[in-house]
Amino acid sequence: MKFVKNNKKNKQAKQIIDDLLKQSASTFSSSRSPYVLVNGLLYKILKTIKNQDHLVIRNKYLLVITTSMQDKLITWAHDHPMAGHAGQAKTIHRLMFRVYWITMRKDVYKYVQYCTLCQQFKYNSQPMSMPMKVHLVAEPWHTI
């Protein structure tokens, strides 16, 4: 499996996996690591997540993604025809309930910021120039 091989190459993931294999703490212990191995795949356990609909999701398992797969997943979440080149927030939301990597938010912001299609076709809501100054008039018919 590609994920298992890549996790063993990644130093940070390898350290977490080694710690999990050595760990003898009970499954329900409060000192338990926020990571777990399932069939050789590394998952991060989020205790609670509050999504946009204000639903609380408990004990969500997020697959820990290696560096080699991150760009592919961001491309899928942003560029795919069903994704519709959504903005930064929607792209992060689409990913954060499925997968995990430490720099996900920063990577998504950077990717969406430099997306050429978004640069060409998305509406820029910021004004192009400064607002006009208010012209004060001292008496009626002062300025026509």
Rosetta constraint file for C-alpha pairs under 8 A:
AtomPair CA 1 CA 5 HARMONIC 6.50 0.50
AtomPair CA 2 CA 6 HARMONIC 6.13 0.50
AtomPair CA 3 CA 7 HARMONIC 5.98 0.50
AtomPair CA 3 CA 41 HARMONIC 6.85 0.50
AtomPair CA 3 CA 65 HARMONIC 7.71 0.50
AtomPair CA 3 CA 66 HARMONIC 7.38 0.50
AtomPair CA 4 CA 8 HARMONIC 6.35 0.50
AtomPair CA 4 CA 40 HARMONIC 6.14 0.50
AtomPair CA 4 CA 41 HARMONIC 5.89 0.50
AtomPair CA 5 CA 9 HARMONIC 6.50 0.50
AtomPair CA 6 CA 10 HARMONIC 6.26 0.50
AtomPair CA 6 CA 66 HARMONIC 6.37 0.50
AtomPair CA 6 CA 68 HARMONIC 7.91 0.50
AtomPair CA 7 CA 13 HARMONIC 5.50 0.50
AtomPair CA 7 CA 14 HARMONIC 6.16 0.50
AtomPair CA 7 CA 42 HARMONIC 7.70 0.50
AtomPair CA 7 CA 66 HARMONIC 6.34 0.50
AtomPair CA 8 CA 13 HARMONIC 6.79 0.50
AtomPair CA 8 CA 14 HARMONIC 5.06 0.50
AtomPair CA 9 CA 13 HARMONIC 8.00 0.50
AtomPair CA 9 CA 14 HARMONIC 6.91 0.50
AtomPair CA 10 CA 14 HARMONIC 5.90 0.50
AtomPair CA 10 CA 66 HARMONIC 7.13 0.50
AtomPair CA 11 CA 15 HARMONIC 6.15 0.50
AtomPair CA 12 CA 16 HARMONIC 6.45 0.50
AtomPair CA 13 CA 17 HARMONIC 6.12 0.50
AtomPair CA 13 CA 42 HARMONIC 7.84 0.50
AtomPair CA 14 CA 18 HARMONIC 6.06 0.50
AtomPair CA 15 CA 19 HARMONIC 6.18 0.50
AtomPair CA 16 CA 20 HARMONIC 6.17 0.50
AtomPair CA 16 CA 35 HARMONIC 7.63 0.50
AtomPair CA 17 CA 21 HARMONIC 6.21 0.50
AtomPair CA 17 CA 37 HARMONIC 7.33 0.50
AtomPair CA 17 CA 42 HARMONIC 7.27 0.50
AtomPair CA 18 CA 22 HARMONIC 6.31 0.50
AtomPair CA 19 CA 23 HARMONIC 5.92 0.50
AtomPair CA 20 CA 33 HARMONIC 7.67 0.50
AtomPair CA 20 CA 35 HARMONIC 7.73 0.50
AtomPair CA 20 CA 36 HARMONIC 7.01 0.50
AtomPair CA 20 CA 37 HARMONIC 7.45 0.50
AtomPair CA 25 CA 29 HARMONIC 6.47 0.50
AtomPair CA 25 CA 31 HARMONIC 7.54 0.50
AtomPair CA 25 CA 32 HARMONIC 6.48 0.50
AtomPair CA 26 CA 32 HARMONIC 7.40 0.50
AtomPair CA 27 CA 32 HARMONIC 7.01 0.50
AtomPair CA 28 CA 32 HARMONIC 7.22 0.50
AtomPair CA 34 CA 44 HARMONIC 5.73 0.50
AtomPair CA 34 CA 45 HARMONIC 5.19 0.50
AtomPair CA 34 CA 46 HARMONIC 7.12 0.50
AtomPair CA 35 CA 42 HARMONIC 6.89 0.50
AtomPair CA 35 CA 43 HARMONIC 5.55 0.50
AtomPair CA 35 CA 44 HARMONIC 4.36 0.50
AtomPair CA 35 CA 45 HARMONIC 5.71 0.50
AtomPair CA 36 CA 42 HARMONIC 5.93 0.50
AtomPair CA 36 CA 43 HARMONIC 5.32 0.50
AtomPair CA 36 CA 44 HARMONIC 6.41 0.50
AtomPair CA 36 CA 45 HARMONIC 7.18 0.50
AtomPair CA 37 CA 41 HARMONIC 5.45 0.50
AtomPair CA 37 CA 42 HARMONIC 4.76 0.50
AtomPair CA 37 CA 43 HARMONIC 6.21 0.50
AtomPair CA 38 CA 42 HARMONIC 6.58 0.50
AtomPair CA 38 CA 43 HARMONIC 7.31 0.50
AtomPair CA 41 CA 63 HARMONIC 7.46 0.50
AtomPair CA 42 CA 63 HARMONIC 6.25 0.50
AtomPair CA 42 CA 64 HARMONIC 5.71 0.50
AtomPair CA 43 CA 61 HARMONIC 5.79 0.50
AtomPair CA 43 CA 62 HARMONIC 5.25 0.50
AtomPair CA 43 CA 63 HARMONIC 4.47 0.50
AtomPair CA 43 CA 64 HARMONIC 5.28 0.50
AtomPair CA 44 CA 61 HARMONIC 5.72 0.50
AtomPair CA 44 CA 62 HARMONIC 5.15 0.50
AtomPair CA 44 CA 63 HARMONIC 6.43 0.50
AtomPair CA 44 CA 64 HARMONIC 6.34 0.50
AtomPair CA 44 CA 100 HARMONIC 7.10 0.50
AtomPair CA 45 CA 59 HARMONIC 5.87 0.50
AtomPair CA 45 CA 60 HARMONIC 5.63 0.50
AtomPair CA 45 CA 61 HARMONIC 4.77 0.50
AtomPair CA 45 CA 62 HARMONIC 6.38 0.50
AtomPair CA 46 CA 58 HARMONIC 7.12 0.50
AtomPair CA 46 CA 59 HARMONIC 5.36 0.50
AtomPair CA 46 CA 60 HARMONIC 5.24 0.50
AtomPair CA 46 CA 61 HARMONIC 6.60 0.50
AtomPair CA 46 CA 62 HARMONIC 7.60 0.50
AtomPair CA 47 CA 58 HARMONIC 5.32 0.50
AtomPair CA 47 CA 59 HARMONIC 4.58 0.50
AtomPair CA 47 CA 60 HARMONIC 6.74 0.50
AtomPair CA 48 CA 56 HARMONIC 6.34 0.50
AtomPair CA 48 CA 57 HARMONIC 5.44 0.50
AtomPair CA 48 CA 58 HARMONIC 4.43 0.50
AtomPair CA 48 CA 59 HARMONIC 6.21 0.50
AtomPair CA 48 CA 60 HARMONIC 7.35 0.50
AtomPair CA 49 CA 56 HARMONIC 5.52 0.50
AtomPair CA 49 CA 57 HARMONIC 5.05 0.50
AtomPair CA 49 CA 58 HARMONIC 6.50 0.50
AtomPair CA 49 CA 60 HARMONIC 7.81 0.50
AtomPair CA 50 CA 54 HARMONIC 5.66 0.50
AtomPair CA 50 CA 55 HARMONIC 5.61 0.50
AtomPair CA 50 CA 56 HARMONIC 4.62 0.50
AtomPair CA 50 CA 57 HARMONIC 6.38 0.50
AtomPair CA 51 CA 55 HARMONIC 5.69 0.50
AtomPair CA 51 CA 56 HARMONIC 6.73 0.50
AtomPair CA 51 CA 57 HARMONIC 7.76 0.50
AtomPair CA 60 CA 97 HARMONIC 7.97 0.50
AtomPair CA 61 CA 98 HARMONIC 7.93 0.50
AtomPair CA 62 CA 97 HARMONIC 7.03 0.50
AtomPair CA 62 CA 98 HARMONIC 5.44 0.50
AtomPair CA 62 CA 99 HARMONIC 4.63 0.50
AtomPair CA 62 CA 100 HARMONIC 5.72 0.50
AtomPair CA 63 CA 98 HARMONIC 6.87 0.50
AtomPair CA 63 CA 99 HARMONIC 4.73 0.50
AtomPair CA 63 CA 100 HARMONIC 5.95 0.50
AtomPair CA 64 CA 99 HARMONIC 6.02 0.50
AtomPair CA 64 CA 100 HARMONIC 4.87 0.50
AtomPair CA 64 CA 101 HARMONIC 5.84 0.50
AtomPair CA 65 CA 69 HARMONIC 6.37 0.50
AtomPair CA 65 CA 70 HARMONIC 6.50 0.50
AtomPair CA 65 CA 99 HARMONIC 6.59 0.50
AtomPair CA 65 CA 100 HARMONIC 6.00 0.50
AtomPair CA 65 CA 101 HARMONIC 5.72 0.50
AtomPair CA 66 CA 70 HARMONIC 6.53 0.50
AtomPair CA 66 CA 101 HARMONIC 7.46 0.50
AtomPair CA 67 CA 71 HARMONIC 7.81 0.50
AtomPair CA 68 CA 72 HARMONIC 7.98 0.50
AtomPair CA 69 CA 73 HARMONIC 6.34 0.50
AtomPair CA 70 CA 74 HARMONIC 6.24 0.50
AtomPair CA 71 CA 75 HARMONIC 6.06 0.50
AtomPair CA 72 CA 76 HARMONIC 6.17 0.50
AtomPair CA 73 CA 77 HARMONIC 6.09 0.50
AtomPair CA 73 CA 95 HARMONIC 7.96 0.50
AtomPair CA 74 CA 78 HARMONIC 6.02 0.50
AtomPair CA 74 CA 79 HARMONIC 8.00 0.50
AtomPair CA 74 CA 91 HARMONIC 7.67 0.50
AtomPair CA 74 CA 95 HARMONIC 7.86 0.50
AtomPair CA 74 CA 108 HARMONIC 6.58 0.50
AtomPair CA 74 CA 111 HARMONIC 7.70 0.50
AtomPair CA 75 CA 79 HARMONIC 5.21 0.50
AtomPair CA 75 CA 80 HARMONIC 6.96 0.50
AtomPair CA 76 CA 80 HARMONIC 5.12 0.50
AtomPair CA 76 CA 83 HARMONIC 7.70 0.50
AtomPair CA 77 CA 83 HARMONIC 6.04 0.50
AtomPair CA 77 CA 91 HARMONIC 5.74 0.50
AtomPair CA 77 CA 94 HARMONIC 6.46 0.50
AtomPair CA 77 CA 95 HARMONIC 6.83 0.50
AtomPair CA 78 CA 83 HARMONIC 5.58 0.50
AtomPair CA 78 CA 84 HARMONIC 6.89 0.50
AtomPair CA 78 CA 85 HARMONIC 4.98 0.50
AtomPair CA 78 CA 86 HARMONIC 6.05 0.50
AtomPair CA 78 CA 87 HARMONIC 7.85 0.50
AtomPair CA 78 CA 91 HARMONIC 5.80 0.50
AtomPair CA 78 CA 112 HARMONIC 7.63 0.50
AtomPair CA 79 CA 83 HARMONIC 6.25 0.50
AtomPair CA 79 CA 84 HARMONIC 6.58 0.50
AtomPair CA 79 CA 85 HARMONIC 5.34 0.50
AtomPair CA 80 CA 84 HARMONIC 6.59 0.50
AtomPair CA 80 CA 85 HARMONIC 7.44 0.50
AtomPair CA 81 CA 85 HARMONIC 7.83 0.50
AtomPair CA 85 CA 118 HARMONIC 6.90 0.50
AtomPair CA 86 CA 90 HARMONIC 5.87 0.50
AtomPair CA 86 CA 91 HARMONIC 6.14 0.50
AtomPair CA 87 CA 91 HARMONIC 6.17 0.50
AtomPair CA 87 CA 112 HARMONIC 6.74 0.50
AtomPair CA 88 CA 92 HARMONIC 6.16 0.50
AtomPair CA 88 CA 108 HARMONIC 6.49 0.50
AtomPair CA 88 CA 109 HARMONIC 5.66 0.50
AtomPair CA 88 CA 112 HARMONIC 6.04 0.50
AtomPair CA 89 CA 93 HARMONIC 6.08 0.50
AtomPair CA 90 CA 94 HARMONIC 6.03 0.50
AtomPair CA 91 CA 95 HARMONIC 6.45 0.50
AtomPair CA 91 CA 108 HARMONIC 7.17 0.50
AtomPair CA 92 CA 96 HARMONIC 5.83 0.50
AtomPair CA 92 CA 104 HARMONIC 7.66 0.50
AtomPair CA 92 CA 105 HARMONIC 6.50 0.50
AtomPair CA 92 CA 108 HARMONIC 6.59 0.50
AtomPair CA 93 CA 97 HARMONIC 6.79 0.50
AtomPair CA 94 CA 98 HARMONIC 7.50 0.50
AtomPair CA 95 CA 99 HARMONIC 5.90 0.50
AtomPair CA 95 CA 100 HARMONIC 7.80 0.50
AtomPair CA 96 CA 100 HARMONIC 6.50 0.50
AtomPair CA 100 CA 104 HARMONIC 7.11 0.50
AtomPair CA 103 CA 107 HARMONIC 6.04 0.50
AtomPair CA 104 CA 108 HARMONIC 6.08 0.50
AtomPair CA 105 CA 109 HARMONIC 6.20 0.50
AtomPair CA 106 CA 110 HARMONIC 6.24 0.50
AtomPair CA 107 CA 111 HARMONIC 6.12 0.50
AtomPair CA 108 CA 112 HARMONIC 6.08 0.50
AtomPair CA 109 CA 113 HARMONIC 5.96 0.50
AtomPair CA 110 CA 114 HARMONIC 6.36 0.50
AtomPair CA 111 CA 115 HARMONIC 6.10 0.50
AtomPair CA 112 CA 118 HARMONIC 7.48 0.50
AtomPair CA 113 CA 118 HARMONIC 7.99 0.50
AtomPair CA 113 CA 119 HARMONIC 7.80 0.50
AtomPair CA 114 CA 118 HARMONIC 7.95 0.50
AtomPair CA 114 CA 119 HARMONIC 7.22 0.50
AtomPair CA 115 CA 119 HARMONIC 6.22 0.50
AtomPair CA 116 CA 120 HARMONIC 6.24 0.50
AtomPair CA 117 CA 121 HARMONIC 6.09 0.50
AtomPair CA 117 CA 122 HARMONIC 7.84 0.50
AtomPair CA 118 CA 122 HARMONIC 5.13 0.50
AtomPair CA 137 CA 142 HARMONIC 6.38 0.50
AtomPair CA 137 CA 143 HARMONIC 7.29 0.50
AtomPair CA 138 CA 142 HARMONIC 7.06 0.50
